[in-house]
Amino acid sequence: FEWVSTRKCGSSFMKGYRDALAYLSKVAEQGGEVRELLREEHDIKKWVDAQRLAWEKGNLSESRIQYMDDLPGIDWRNPMNWA
């Protein structure tokens, strides 16, 4: 018996990251303004806010910080730049 996982890095962080990356990339490719999304109460904004708060408390690993840095069109560490 060989067990094969069907999960693709199934952590909730990676699910949120994949969702955010797909959405932000799509908006950027279409010439949209990513910051407009982040002004709204959108699930992606809530997820980004949660990661920023974890980072501020020192609870975000270096690998997750790198993932966050790779998100297009936003300065996730500085929400003042979103408005």
C-alpha positions in Angstrom: 0.0 0.0 0.0 1.4 3.4 -1.0 -0.4 6.4 0.5 -0.5 9.4 -1.9 -1.6 12.7 -0.7 -4.0 14.6 -2.9 -3.4 17.8 -1.0 -1.2 20.5 -2.5 0.4 22.0 0.6 -3.0 22.0 2.3 -2.3 24.5 5.0 -4.8 27.3 5.5 -2.0 29.7 4.8 -1.2 28.2 1.4 -4.9 28.0 0.5 -5.2 31.7 1.3 -1.9 32.5 -0.5 -3.0 30.6 -3.7 -6.3 32.4 -3.7 -4.7 35.8 -3.1 -2.0 35.2 -5.7 -4.5 34.1 -8.3 -6.9 37.1 -7.7 -4.2 39.7 -7.4 -2.4 38.4 -10.5 -5.6 38.5 -12.5 -6.4 42.1 -11.4 -2.8 43.2 -12.2 -2.9 41.4 -15.7 -6.1 43.1 -16.6 -4.7 46.5 -15.7 -6.9 46.9 -12.6 -6.0 48.7 -9.5 -5.1 46.1 -6.8 -5.4 48.8 -4.1 -9.1 49.3 -4.9 -9.7 45.7 -3.9 -7.8 46.1 -0.6 -9.9 49.2 0.4 -13.0 47.0 0.4 -14.0 44.3 2.9 -13.0 41.5 0.7 -11.9 38.0 1.8 -8.5 38.5 0.3 -8.0 41.8 2.2 -9.1 40.0 5.4 -6.5 37.3 4.8 -3.7 39.8 4.0 -4.6 41.7 7.2 -4.4 38.5 9.2 -0.9 37.8 7.8 0.2 41.3 8.5 -1.0 41.1 12.1 0.8 37.7 12.6 4.0 39.3 11.2 3.7 42.3 13.5 3.5 39.9 16.5 6.5 37.9 15.2 4.3 34.9 14.3 5.0 34.7 10.6 7.8 32.4 9.5 10.5 33.6 7.1 9.1 31.3 4.3 5.7 32.8 4.7 7.1 36.3 4.7 8.7 35.5 1.4 5.4 34.2 0.0 3.8 37.5 1.1 6.5 39.5 -0.5 5.8 37.8 -3.8 2.2 38.9 -4.0 1.8 41.4 -6.9 0.7 44.9 -6.5 0.6 45.4 -2.7 2.8 46.3 0.1 1.3 43.9 2.6 3.3 45.2 5.5 2.0 48.7 5.2 -1.8 49.0 4.9 -1.5 52.8 4.7 -0.2 52.3 1.1 -3.4 50.5 0.2 -5.7 53.5 0.5 
